Amino acid sequence: MNEVTGNEIIHQYLRHNKKFPHVLCAGCGHGIVLGSLIRSVHSLDIPKDDVVIVAGIGCSGRLAVYVDFNTIHTTHGRALTFATGIKMSNPKLKVICIMGDGDALSIGGNHLIHAARRNIGVTALILNNNIYGMTGGQSSPATPSGSTSMTAPFGQLEESFDTVSLGQGAGANYVARGTVFHVQKLERLMCEAITKPGFNMLEVLTPCHTQYGRKNKFKGPVDMYKWLKKTAVPVERYQEMKEEQRGDRIPIGVFTDKGNPGLEERYFGLKKELLAKQQAAEGK
């Protein structure tokens, strides 16, 4: 039997419809995320019908269009509310919520922290390209201070969110960060985020040359990938560095892994317990 190649695997999971060619810009990292997601689901041997992709608005939201899973394209910032309802109504499903940094951290920020606090059994993939890409290149909550954008032509004055710290502070069960340059590591993190119990958050650093890179002195997409290669370091190595050595380095890897049961497990467990008590009291 011939070995199945990566491309053949991906095509098994794509919807072959009129949505191709895709809308992503040349050099965008979102396509790499899509490939990693498909390979992760395939390697975990999860049936297509057991996977639900919930996506918000923005470039990342378009990924739901291309995959042959159960998919829902929701309103801006509300992807996690839909994902929560789906998981609580059918906890057997693998619910994966794909959001951009603007979608997840700005209009959807309140939903993010409370989904993490409640420990809902949803995998949140936050595709961080440091900008509102689809809507014109405005600054997002993840735009680095000093960066240039359409709404900050003289440099971003505000400080940006540290997505990992936000997830940890809100109580997420599993918090990790990867990049589209480090693909094999990204897929390992993605597999963990999909299979761990409770609310699992994976931030993915993915370049946007069209709206962010060319405004911030990156000559092209290749330069942005080289920057990721140079800047991202394993969290274990980062923690060993002295403060002056860290500079603009960004730690990647697993930051939190509690392993606590998700809210849906506790809810249905309590429901079963109360039902048994009621039946016992009624003599059934």
VENQUINOR-V868166 format. One record per backbone hydrogen bond with DSSP energy under -0.5 kcal/mol. CO is the residue of the C=O (numbers start at 1). NH is the residue of the N-H. If there is no record, write none. Layout:
# VENQUINOR-V868166
co=CO nh=NH
co=CO nh=NH
This chain:
# VENQUINOR-V868166
co=5 nh=9
co=6 nh=10
co=7 nh=11
co=8 nh=12
co=9 nh=12
co=9 nh=13
co=10 nh=13
co=13 nh=68
co=14 nh=16
co=15 nh=17
co=17 nh=20
co=25 nh=28
co=28 nh=31
co=29 nh=32
co=29 nh=33
co=30 nh=34
co=31 nh=35
co=32 nh=36
co=33 nh=37
co=34 nh=38
co=35 nh=39
co=36 nh=40
co=37 nh=41
co=38 nh=42
co=39 nh=43
co=40 nh=44
co=41 nh=46
co=42 nh=45
co=45 nh=47
co=47 nh=50
co=48 nh=51
co=48 nh=70
co=50 nh=94
co=51 nh=70
co=52 nh=54
co=52 nh=96
co=53 nh=55
co=53 nh=72
co=54 nh=98
co=55 nh=74
co=58 nh=62
co=59 nh=62
co=60 nh=63
co=61 nh=64
co=62 nh=65
co=62 nh=66
co=63 nh=66
co=63 nh=67
co=66 nh=15
co=67 nh=69
co=69 nh=71
co=70 nh=53
co=72 nh=55
co=72 nh=74
co=75 nh=78
co=78 nh=81
co=78 nh=82
co=79 nh=83
co=80 nh=84
co=81 nh=85
co=82 nh=86
co=83 nh=87
co=84 nh=88
co=85 nh=89
co=86 nh=90
co=90 nh=93
co=93 nh=95
co=94 nh=52
co=94 nh=96
co=95 nh=97
co=95 nh=123
co=96 nh=54
co=96 nh=98
co=97 nh=99
co=97 nh=125
co=98 nh=56
co=99 nh=127
co=100 nh=104
co=101 nh=105
co=102 nh=106
co=102 nh=107
co=102 nh=108
co=103 nh=108
co=106 nh=109
co=108 nh=112
co=109 nh=113
co=110 nh=114
co=111 nh=115
co=112 nh=116
co=113 nh=117
co=114 nh=118
co=115 nh=119
co=115 nh=120
co=119 nh=263
co=120 nh=122
co=122 nh=124
co=122 nh=200
co=123 nh=97
co=123 nh=125
co=124 nh=126
co=124 nh=202
co=125 nh=99
co=125 nh=127
co=126 nh=128
co=126 nh=204
co=127 nh=101
co=127 nh=129
co=128 nh=206
co=131 nh=133
co=132 nh=137
co=132 nh=138
co=133 nh=136
co=137 nh=150
co=138 nh=132
co=140 nh=143
co=141 nh=161
co=144 nh=147
co=147 nh=156
co=149 nh=152
co=152 nh=149
co=152 nh=155
co=156 nh=146
co=161 nh=163
co=162 nh=166
co=163 nh=167
co=164 nh=168
co=165 nh=169
co=166 nh=170
co=167 nh=171
co=167 nh=172
co=168 nh=171
co=173 nh=258
co=174 nh=201
co=175 nh=255
co=175 nh=256
co=176 nh=203
co=177 nh=253
co=178 nh=205
co=181 nh=183
co=182 nh=186
co=183 nh=187
co=184 nh=188
co=185 nh=189
co=186 nh=190
co=187 nh=191
co=188 nh=192
co=189 nh=193
co=190 nh=194
co=191 nh=195
co=192 nh=196
co=198 nh=200
co=199 nh=173
co=199 nh=174
co=200 nh=124
co=200 nh=202
co=201 nh=176
co=201 nh=203
co=202 nh=126
co=203 nh=178
co=203 nh=205
co=204 nh=128
co=204 nh=206
co=205 nh=180
co=207 nh=29
co=208 nh=212
co=208 nh=213
co=209 nh=214
co=212 nh=215
co=212 nh=216
co=213 nh=216
co=213 nh=218
co=214 nh=217
co=217 nh=219
co=220 nh=223
co=220 nh=224
co=221 nh=225
co=222 nh=226
co=223 nh=227
co=224 nh=228
co=225 nh=229
co=226 nh=230
co=227 nh=231
co=228 nh=232
co=231 nh=250
co=233 nh=252
co=234 nh=238
co=235 nh=239
co=236 nh=240
co=237 nh=241
co=238 nh=241
co=242 nh=245
co=242 nh=246
co=243 nh=246
co=243 nh=247
co=246 nh=249
co=250 nh=233
co=252 nh=235
co=253 nh=177
co=256 nh=175
co=262 nh=266
co=263 nh=267
co=264 nh=268
co=265 nh=269
co=266 nh=270
co=267 nh=271
co=268 nh=272
co=269 nh=273
co=270 nh=274
co=271 nh=275
co=272 nh=276
co=273 nh=277
co=274 nh=278
co=275 nh=279
co=276 nh=280
co=277 nh=281
co=278 nh=282
co=279 nh=284
co=280 nh=283
